Amino acid sequence: MPLIKNVMHSQPGSIDNELRSVFSECGVKFHIVKHFKGAPVQGFIEKAKSEQMMLCMTIRQAWADVFWFTLFQEIGHILNDDVKIRFVDYDFTDTEEEILADRFAQDTLLNPDIYEEFIKTGNFSIEAIKELAKRENIKPYIIIGRMQKEKHIQYQTYSAEKDRYKWAK
């Protein structure tokens, strides 16, 4: 997990190749694919006949925090053995598997005890967020995105600090 988290600090143009390399070392095929029009899917996993796992990320949204959360959520599905042949992660599902994978992603990206203490301080300045991100070896947009989703801050707060990926065709 630390190797995958480190890729977050790479230049956007090299993320795909770096992730593919890390996942290959783990025996997992990794691909970033074009979004399927009309399908609310951000990632899916599939087990080939050879038993090799494949993890695909779709570029549905350009927000970097959504990409990284979804990536770690898909890893959670693999580790939880949620896939028999194929597991498609739809935005609107709220199953036990999704809840566990969400928790895995949250807790892997950001230590839950440290995050809880941070929230209790009430100091949500960009400086405090950047300091926490540095300590946790993540980008500030991970914390900002989570705080926005959990309604600790409004969605427009610090949105200029959130990276957007522009994926080549």
Secondary structure, DSSP 8 states (H G I E B T S, - for coil): -HHHHHHTTS-GGGHHHHHHHHHHHTTEEEEEE---TT--EEEEEEE-TTS-EEEEEE-S--BHHHHHHHHHHHHHHHHTT--SSEEEEETT---HHHHHHHHHHHHHHS-HHHHHHHHHH----HHHHHHHHHHHTS-HHHHHHHHHHTTSS-TTTTGGGS-B-----
